[in-house]
Amino acid sequence: MSETPIKLTITFNDPDLDAEERDEQAQRLMTELRQMDEVNAVERVLDPNPPEGNKAIGGMLAGLLTAQVSASNAQKLMGFLGDRLGGKPIELEVEANGKKLTVKAHSREELEAAIQAAQDFVAA
């Protein structure tokens, strides 16, 4: 497997949570990902058009983060995400080798299927 970096964009999109609560979920996950040796980088996503007077989120898109991982560590990261995010509505975008795959999950089963699709996509 090549060492091409893989970029994951994780969006917490639970309609029952407000922007601040979705952002808290993203911040917790970001803290956990930063502790993983397998993750090369994890960042919040800057809002290219922040609302005027926006101070609560500080110019970041609520509930969004990106992580970069090598292809050889992608499967371990996907397993970690399955353990942490099962049952939470999310959107996962995987970018590798100039291609993008976007999957949405609203349950643990859907997340597992999305992660399998992402793993297959990365391996292709």
C-alpha positions, 0 to 999 in steps of 0.5 A: 500500500502506498504512503499517499496521504489520505485526507478525511473530513468529518462533519457532525450533522445531528439535527437535534444538536445546535451548532455549539453542541456539534462543535463540542463533538468535533473538538472532543474528537480532534483532541482524541485524534491528536493523541493518535500516533497514526494521525499526521495532522488534525485541524478545524475547518476555517469558515471562508465566509464567517457571519458578521460578528461571529464570536462563538465559533471563532471563524471555524465551521461548527462540527467540522474537522479534517484529519490526514493519515498515511494510507498504511494507517487509514484502516486503524483510523477508520476502526477508531472512528467506528468505535467513537462515532457509532450512532452519531449522524456524520458525513465522512469525506475521504480524499485520496489519489486525487479522488473523493468519496463522500458518505453519510451515516445516521446509525452505527450500521450505516457508519460501519458500511460507510467506513467499509466503503471508505476503506475499499475506496482507499485501497483501490 
